[in-house]
Amino acid sequence: MAKDKKPPSTGDSNWDRTMRLFQTGSPEFVEAVRQRVNAVALAPFADTWYKDSRVEARKLLLTYLEQPLNAARHEPLVKRLFKFADNAGDDAVMARFLVGLDRTIRRKRGTTSRWDPRSRSYESIEIIYTPADTTLSRDDRFYLGSWFVQNREKFTQGKFLFSIPTRHYLRRRAWRYFRKLGKKHPDRYISGVCTALKLYTDADVPDGLGLLDNWGLVHILFHHSPALESRPVGWFVSESGTLPQLQPDPMYRKLWLRSPEPIFDLLVHGKCRPVCLWAAKMLRQHFPDRLSRVSLDELLDWLVSNNSVLNDLALEQLERAGGLESVPVEKWLKLMETARPDLLDRICEMVERAVKPVQVSFTDAVRLAMQRPVPLARLGMAFLTGKKPTTTAEVQALFGLREAQADPLRADLVRWACGVLTERPEFQPQWVLEFLDSRNEDVREIGWEWLQTDARAREDVGVWQRMLESPYDNIRLRLIGILEEQAKERTGLARFSPENVRFLWATVLLNITRGSKAKPFVVRQIMERVVTHPDEASELLPIIAVALRSSRGPEFRAGLAGVAAFVERNPARKGLVEAVFPELSWS
């Protein structure tokens, strides 16, 4: 169509607006035309559209054909475009018809009843059937608008876009085009079917039955396979075959064996796993030298590709390839952090063989050890073995191991870090607090073990003062136990400041879910402190009041006895006690 020639107006404002989108080559045209249900206008438009020589019109046509063939009342448009492309020998358009028509048939498994004359009863048997509505999902109803309301019965019977027999016929016609192409124009066959093969996606092959539903795809890849047999209504597994036995056995094998490049291109750029697997098997069987020519950089890129076939093939090639030691450590680290989780074990084993620990910096080894995937963390731990921090930054990096994400390895990593820090000549007792303050309980446990075994940290008053501010129960309750032991041994509380001790007592008593066994000790410790330091009564008695109001039995009586003894020894402070315990009466 010449650029100055416009489609004639039909008097339909919506259609005229759609044609203006077409004339300008707007990408919105495809969506707009799919919503049109005017078959009378769509039929003649097929000739206009197909014969339009503009690049924009061609691009819109290919985009339209890559959409599901389920736009209502588009039968005349689709059929005429099909005939134009078939007659014109248009490989690109027919490739899209081959894929689109394959998608219109999706069989399902079900059961039905059959009369058994021997047992004179009905028996349940499994069947494969084709639902009538596979070309239109319920999410596509918005295309139909008022037309759907008027044709609801037709929709429920699944009679559009085409009937099931028509779909079977059209997809056989689409494959027949390429079958003839291989005979009459063999130089165009491989490029034509490769165009189609690169349009199939994993969604087109959800399972084995889904694979067999793709009439053209199976012909291209497995036409001569003894495991399959073709019937007018589709592909079926032969009586002597199974799908796992399926091996590449394509139509026009000799044409495929002319060059490995089209097959290699399918392997790299295919979006459908069965297509990529087929290409990989073809290359292994017939062109192994082509795979051996893949560069190391290409294999490393394949390792993190979205194509799972490329991932597996890259690992297979890399495990046999040499020169891995020349790959920069930074690239290995980046690859391992972005690779598929199920490949990490094999990748890490390969890296451990190829990379020497001396090549990995201390900081990078720590970064690896802190990763969530266990294989990465284990590799980082292997690189750390034998290393010692040499700078302040590397020492600080060790503290990061308290947040290691691989739960099974975190405790071992922290123990190793504590051992390395213990040996440092500039050891600082405060380093113990880095682990005692961790949000992970297993790290706090190891930090407590370190505190008990290292005299320098254990005797540091500043460490104990800071521990009294800990928000974690397993630390606070142990501190209460230490205070109790010191009270029994009469060693005093010299290493603890009164303010921090009061904070510890208060937090334990106010914790209603934990520390019940420690609360009697806290009450006794507070009362002993009040007796020996009556000047602190105004700060400590309110804490006792809270404790007694949540206690019963002997603990409650012991607490009251302690309060009474305090008043008896310090009558001048009776007013303070009465203010704190207004519910008590004094005779």
HUURZI-V209248 format. One record per backbone hydrogen bond with DSSP energy under -0.5 kcal/mol. NH is the residue of the N-H (numbers start at 1). CO is the residue of the C=O. E is the energy in kcal/mol with one decimal. If there is no record, write none. Layout:
NH_CO_E ; NH_CO_E
//
This chain:
5_2_-1.3 ; 6_4_-0.5 ; 13_11_-0.7 ; 16_12_-2.8 ; 17_13_-2.2 ; 18_14_-2.0 ; 19_15_-2.4 ; 20_16_-1.8 ; 21_17_-1.6 ; 22_18_-1.8 ; 23_19_-2.7 ; 24_20_-1.8 ; 25_21_-0.6 ; 25_22_-0.9 ; 26_21_-2.4 ; 29_26_-1.9 ; 30_27_-0.8 ; 31_27_-0.6 ; 32_28_-2.1 ; 33_29_-3.2 ; 34_30_-1.7 ; 35_31_-0.8 ; 35_32_-0.6 ; 36_33_-1.0 ; 39_37_-1.1 ; 42_38_-2.1 ; 43_39_-2.0 ; 44_40_-0.7 ; 45_41_-1.0 ; 46_42_-1.0 ; 46_43_-1.0 ; 47_44_-0.6 ; 48_44_-1.2 ; 49_45_-3.0 ; 50_46_-2.6 ; 51_47_-1.9 ; 52_48_-0.6 ; 52_49_-0.8 ; 58_54_-1.9 ; 59_55_-2.4 ; 60_56_-2.2 ; 61_57_-2.1 ; 62_58_-2.3 ; 63_59_-2.2 ; 64_60_-2.5 ; 65_61_-2.1 ; 66_62_-1.0 ; 67_64_-1.2 ; 70_68_-2.2 ; 74_71_-1.4 ; 78_74_-2.8 ; 79_75_-2.7 ; 80_76_-2.2 ; 81_77_-2.3 ; 82_78_-2.3 ; 83_79_-2.2 ; 84_80_-2.6 ; 85_81_-2.3 ; 86_82_-2.5 ; 87_83_-2.7 ; 88_84_-2.0 ; 89_85_-0.8 ; 89_86_-0.7 ; 90_85_-2.4 ; 91_89_-1.2 ; 94_90_-2.4 ; 95_91_-2.0 ; 96_92_-1.3 ; 97_93_-1.9 ; 98_94_-2.5 ; 99_95_-1.9 ; 100_96_-2.7 ; 101_97_-2.8 ; 102_98_-1.6 ; 103_99_-1.5 ; 104_101_-1.1 ; 105_102_-1.1 ; 106_104_-0.6 ; 108_129_-3.0 ; 110_127_-2.7 ; 112_125_-2.3 ; 114_123_-2.6 ; 116_121_-2.9 ; 117_115_-0.7 ; 120_116_-1.6 ; 121_116_-1.3 ; 123_114_-3.0 ; 125_112_-2.8 ; 127_110_-3.0 ; 129_108_-2.5 ; 131_106_-0.7 ; 131_129_-0.6 ; 134_131_-0.8 ; 136_133_-1.4 ; 140_137_-1.7 ; 141_138_-1.3 ; 143_140_-1.7 ; 144_141_-2.0 ; 145_141_-0.9 ; 147_144_-1.5 ; 148_145_-0.8 ; 149_145_-1.1 ; 150_146_-1.9 ; 151_147_-1.3 ; 152_149_-0.7 ; 155_151_-2.0 ; 156_152_-2.5 ; 157_153_-1.4 ; 158_155_-1.8 ; 159_154_-1.7 ; 167_163_-2.3 ; 168_164_-2.4 ; 169_165_-2.3 ; 170_166_-2.8 ; 171_167_-2.4 ; 172_168_-1.7 ; 173_169_-2.2 ; 174_170_-2.4 ; 175_171_-1.9 ; 176_172_-2.4 ; 177_173_-1.7 ; 178_174_-1.1 ; 179_175_-2.4 ; 180_176_-2.5 ; 181_177_-1.8 ; 182_178_-2.1 ; 183_179_-0.9 ; 184_180_-3.0 ; 185_181_-2.4 ; 188_185_-2.2 ; 189_185_-0.9 ; 190_186_-0.7 ; 192_188_-2.2 ; 193_189_-2.7 ; 194_190_-2.1 ; 195_191_-1.6 ; 196_192_-1.3 ; 197_193_-2.9 ; 198_194_-1.9 ; 199_196_-1.9 ; 200_196_-0.9 ; 202_271_-1.0 ; 204_201_-1.4 ; 205_202_-1.3 ; 211_207_-2.0 ; 212_208_-1.8 ; 213_209_-1.2 ; 214_211_-1.5 ; 215_213_-1.4 ; 218_214_-2.4 ; 219_215_-1.7 ; 220_216_-2.4 ; 221_217_-2.2 ; 222_218_-3.1 ; 223_219_-1.0 ; 224_249_-2.3 ; 225_222_-2.0 ; 228_225_-1.3 ; 229_236_-2.6 ; 231_234_-2.3 ; 234_231_-2.2 ; 235_212_-0.9 ; 236_229_-2.4 ; 238_227_-2.3 ; 241_238_-1.3 ; 245_242_-1.0 ; 246_243_-2.1 ; 249_221_-2.0 ; 251_219_-0.8 ; 251_220_-0.9 ; 253_250_-0.6 ; 255_252_-0.7 ; 256_252_-1.4 ; 257_253_-1.8 ; 258_255_-1.0 ; 259_256_-0.7 ; 264_260_-2.9 ; 265_261_-2.6 ; 266_262_-1.8 ; 267_263_-2.1 ; 268_264_-2.0 ; 269_265_-2.7 ; 270_266_-2.1 ; 271_200_-0.6 ; 276_272_-2.1 ; 277_273_-2.9 ; 278_274_-2.3 ; 279_275_-2.3 ; 280_276_-2.5 ; 281_277_-2.4 ; 282_278_-2.4 ; 283_279_-2.4 ; 284_280_-2.2 ; 285_281_-2.4 ; 286_282_-2.7 ; 287_282_-0.6 ; 287_283_-1.5 ; 290_287_-1.2 ; 291_287_-1.0 ; 292_288_-1.6 ; 293_289_-0.8 ; 294_291_-1.5 ; 299_295_-2.2 ; 300_296_-2.1 ; 301_297_-1.9 ; 302_298_-2.5 ; 303_299_-1.4 ; 304_300_-0.6 ; 304_301_-1.0 ; 305_302_-1.5 ; 308_306_-0.8 ; 311_307_-1.9 ; 312_308_-2.2 ; 313_309_-2.4 ; 314_310_-2.8 ; 315_311_-2.1 ; 316_312_-2.2 ; 317_313_-2.4 ; 318_314_-3.0 ; 319_315_-2.4 ; 320_316_-0.5 ; 320_317_-0.8 ; 321_317_-1.2 ; 326_323_-1.6 ; 327_324_-1.6 ; 331_328_-0.6 ; 332_328_-1.7 ; 333_329_-2.6 ; 334_330_-2.1 ; 335_331_-2.7 ; 336_332_-2.7 ; 337_333_-1.5 ; 338_334_-0.7 ; 338_335_-1.0 ; 339_335_-1.3 ; 343_340_-1.8 ; 344_340_-0.5 ; 344_341_-1.1 ; 347_343_-2.5 ; 348_344_-3.1 ; 349_345_-2.1 ; 350_346_-2.1 ; 351_347_-2.7 ; 352_348_-2.7 ; 353_349_-1.5 ; 354_350_-1.8 ; 355_351_-3.1 ; 359_356_-2.1 ; 360_356_-0.5 ; 360_357_-1.3 ; 361_359_-0.5 ; 365_361_-2.3 ; 366_362_-2.1 ; 367_363_-2.3 ; 368_364_-2.3 ; 369_365_-2.3 ; 370_366_-1.3 ; 371_368_-1.8 ; 377_373_-2.2 ; 378_374_-3.0 ; 379_375_-2.1 ; 380_376_-2.5 ; 381_377_-2.3 ; 382_378_-2.0 ; 383_379_-2.2 ; 384_380_-1.8 ; 385_381_-1.5 ; 387_384_-2.8 ; 395_391_-2.0 ; 396_392_-2.4 ; 397_393_-1.7 ; 398_394_-1.2 ; 398_395_-0.6 ; 399_395_-0.9 ; 400_396_-0.7 ; 400_397_-0.8 ; 401_398_-1.8 ; 402_399_-1.6 ; 403_400_-2.1 ; 404_401_-1.7 ; 405_370_-1.4 ; 407_405_-1.2 ; 409_406_-1.4 ; 410_406_-1.3 ; 411_407_-0.6 ; 413_409_-2.3 ; 414_410_-2.5 ; 415_411_-2.4 ; 416_412_-2.1 ; 417_413_-2.3 ; 418_414_-2.7 ; 419_415_-2.2 ; 420_416_-2.3 ; 421_417_-2.6 ; 422_418_-2.1 ; 423_419_-1.1 ; 424_421_-1.3 ; 427_424_-1.4 ; 431_428_-2.3 ; 432_429_-1.6 ; 433_430_-1.0 ; 434_430_-0.6 ; 434_431_-1.1 ; 435_431_-0.6 ; 435_432_-1.2 ; 436_432_-2.0 ; 437_433_-1.9 ; 438_435_-1.2 ; 441_439_-0.5 ; 444_440_-1.8 ; 445_441_-2.2 ; 446_442_-1.6 ; 447_443_-2.5 ; 448_444_-2.4 ; 449_445_-2.1 ; 450_446_-2.3 ; 451_447_-2.1 ; 452_448_-2.1 ; 453_449_-1.6 ; 454_450_-1.7 ; 455_453_-0.7 ; 458_454_-2.4 ; 459_455_-2.2 ; 460_457_-1.1 ; 461_459_-0.6 ; 464_460_-1.4 ; 465_461_-2.5 ; 466_462_-2.1 ; 467_463_-2.0 ; 468_464_-1.4 ; 469_466_-1.4 ; 470_467_-2.1 ; 475_472_-0.8 ; 476_472_-2.3 ; 477_473_-2.9 ; 478_474_-0.5 ; 479_475_-1.9 ; 480_476_-1.9 ; 481_477_-1.8 ; 482_478_-2.1 ; 483_479_-2.4 ; 484_480_-2.2 ; 485_481_-2.2 ; 486_482_-2.4 ; 487_483_-2.1 ; 488_484_-2.1 ; 489_485_-2.3 ; 490_486_-0.8 ; 491_486_-2.0 ; 492_486_-0.8 ; 496_493_-1.6 ; 501_497_-2.2 ; 502_498_-2.4 ; 503_499_-1.9 ; 504_500_-2.3 ; 505_501_-2.8 ; 506_502_-2.6 ; 507_503_-2.4 ; 508_504_-2.1 ; 509_505_-2.3 ; 510_506_-2.2 ; 511_507_-0.7 ; 511_508_-0.6 ; 512_510_-1.0 ; 518_515_-0.6 ; 519_515_-1.2 ; 520_516_-0.6 ; 522_518_-2.0 ; 523_519_-2.6 ; 524_520_-2.3 ; 525_521_-2.8 ; 526_522_-2.7 ; 527_523_-2.4 ; 528_524_-2.4 ; 529_525_-1.9 ; 530_526_-2.6 ; 531_527_-2.4 ; 532_528_-2.1 ; 533_529_-2.2 ; 536_533_-2.4 ; 537_534_-1.7 ; 539_536_-0.9 ; 540_536_-2.1 ; 541_537_-2.9 ; 544_540_-1.9 ; 545_541_-2.5 ; 546_542_-1.8 ; 547_543_-2.1 ; 548_544_-2.9 ; 549_545_-1.9 ; 550_546_-0.7 ; 550_547_-0.8 ; 551_548_-1.4 ; 555_552_-0.9 ; 556_552_-0.7 ; 557_553_-2.1 ; 558_554_-3.0 ; 559_555_-2.3 ; 560_556_-2.3 ; 561_557_-2.6 ; 562_558_-2.0 ; 563_559_-2.1 ; 564_560_-2.8 ; 565_561_-2.6 ; 566_562_-1.9 ; 567_563_-2.2 ; 568_564_-2.4 ; 569_565_-2.0 ; 570_566_-2.1 ; 573_570_-2.2 ; 574_571_-1.7 ; 577_573_-1.8 ; 578_574_-2.7 ; 579_575_-1.9 ; 580_576_-1.9 ; 581_577_-2.9 ; 584_581_-1.6
//
